[in-house]
Amino acid sequence: MAYPPFPLEAAFRQDIDSIAESEDLQFAKKHFLFVSKYKCSQEKQTQQCIEDGRNLYSQFVHGTKIAKQKTLYCLSGCKDESCYEQCKDSLRSTLSGLTSKIDPIMNDYLLSFAPK
């Protein structure tokens, strides 16, 4: 029989959701494939460029799902607030590693519209 989460655990689960579903991550999930294809077309690169973008996108989406699951599993073993914070820090670190490959492509695209 499952018990309802303790108030502290429920609060940290909300924190995990807000970290894993941040606006920046949602923006990247929604727009990365378009931006990647646009970059490939601007640079007149081959189909391989588009496939590489799709693979990177798949790794990113899958990685964020797995990171969130691992963090929720981490939370299940916690008994105090410091443990919860370590789980959240681990999630942030993992997400940062995943976005480090996507961010340069997204940033170059967005900066292309900035006034010169």
C-alpha positions as CSV (number, residue, x, y, z in Angstrom):
1,M,0.0,0.0,0.0
2,A,1.4,3.4,-1.0
3,Y,1.5,6.1,1.6
4,P,1.0,9.8,0.6
5,P,4.3,11.7,0.5
6,F,5.4,13.7,3.5
7,P,5.0,17.4,3.1
8,L,8.7,17.9,2.7
9,E,8.9,15.1,0.1
10,A,5.9,16.6,-1.8
11,A,7.6,20.0,-1.9
12,F,10.9,18.5,-3.2
13,R,9.0,16.5,-5.9
14,Q,7.5,19.9,-7.0
15,D,11.0,21.3,-7.1
16,I,12.2,18.3,-9.2
17,D,9.3,18.9,-11.6
18,S,10.1,22.6,-11.9
19,I,13.8,21.9,-12.5
20,A,13.2,19.2,-15.1
21,E,10.4,21.1,-16.9
22,S,11.9,24.6,-16.8
23,E,11.0,27.1,-19.5
24,D,14.5,26.8,-21.1
25,L,14.3,23.0,-21.3
26,Q,10.7,23.3,-22.8
27,F,11.9,25.8,-25.3
28,A,14.8,23.6,-26.4
29,K,12.5,20.6,-26.7
30,K,10.0,22.5,-28.8
31,H,12.4,24.3,-31.1
32,F,15.7,22.4,-31.4
33,L,14.8,20.2,-34.4
34,F,13.8,23.3,-36.4
35,V,16.9,25.2,-35.3
36,S,19.1,22.3,-36.2
37,K,17.6,21.9,-39.7
38,Y,17.8,25.7,-40.2
39,K,21.5,25.6,-39.2
40,C,22.2,22.7,-41.6
41,S,20.4,24.5,-44.5
42,Q,22.2,27.8,-43.8
43,E,25.6,26.0,-43.9
44,K,24.5,24.0,-46.9
45,Q,25.3,20.8,-45.1
46,T,24.2,17.3,-46.0
47,Q,21.4,15.0,-44.7
48,Q,24.0,13.8,-42.2
49,C,23.8,17.1,-40.4
50,I,20.1,16.8,-40.0
51,E,20.4,13.2,-38.8
52,D,23.1,14.3,-36.3
53,G,20.6,17.0,-35.0
54,R,17.9,14.4,-34.6
55,N,20.2,12.0,-32.7
56,L,21.3,14.9,-30.4
57,Y,17.6,15.8,-29.8
58,S,16.7,12.2,-29.0
59,Q,19.6,11.9,-26.6
60,F,18.5,15.2,-25.0
61,V,14.9,14.2,-24.5
62,H,15.7,10.7,-23.4
63,G,18.4,12.0,-21.0
64,T,16.1,14.5,-19.4
65,K,13.4,11.8,-18.7
66,I,16.0,9.4,-17.3
67,A,17.6,12.1,-15.1
68,K,14.2,13.0,-13.7
69,Q,13.4,9.3,-12.9
70,K,16.8,8.9,-11.3
71,T,16.2,11.9,-9.1
72,L,12.8,10.7,-8.0
73,Y,14.5,7.3,-7.1
74,C,17.2,9.2,-5.2
75,L,14.5,11.1,-3.3
76,S,12.8,7.8,-2.2
77,G,15.9,7.0,-0.2
78,C,16.2,10.4,1.6
79,K,15.4,11.0,5.2
80,D,16.6,14.6,5.6
81,E,16.7,17.9,3.7
82,S,20.4,17.7,2.8
83,C,19.8,14.4,0.9
84,Y,17.0,16.1,-1.0
85,E,19.3,18.9,-1.9
86,Q,22.0,16.5,-3.1
87,C,19.4,14.8,-5.4
88,K,18.3,18.2,-6.8
89,D,21.9,19.2,-7.4
90,S,22.6,15.9,-9.2
91,L,19.6,16.6,-11.5
92,R,20.8,20.1,-12.2
93,S,24.3,18.8,-13.0
94,T,22.9,16.1,-15.4
95,L,20.6,18.5,-17.1
96,S,23.5,21.0,-17.5
97,G,25.5,18.3,-19.2
98,L,22.7,17.5,-21.6
99,T,22.0,21.1,-22.5
100,S,25.7,21.9,-23.0
101,K,25.6,20.2,-26.5
102,I,22.3,21.9,-27.5
103,D,22.9,25.4,-26.1
104,P,25.5,26.5,-28.6
105,I,23.3,25.7,-31.5
106,M,20.3,27.4,-30.0
107,N,22.3,30.4,-28.9
108,D,23.8,30.9,-32.3
109,Y,20.4,30.8,-33.9
110,L,18.9,33.3,-31.4
111,L,21.9,35.6,-31.7
112,S,21.5,35.6,-35.5
113,F,18.4,37.8,-35.0
114,A,20.1,40.3,-32.7
115,P,20.8,43.7,-34.0
116,K,24.4,44.2,-35.1
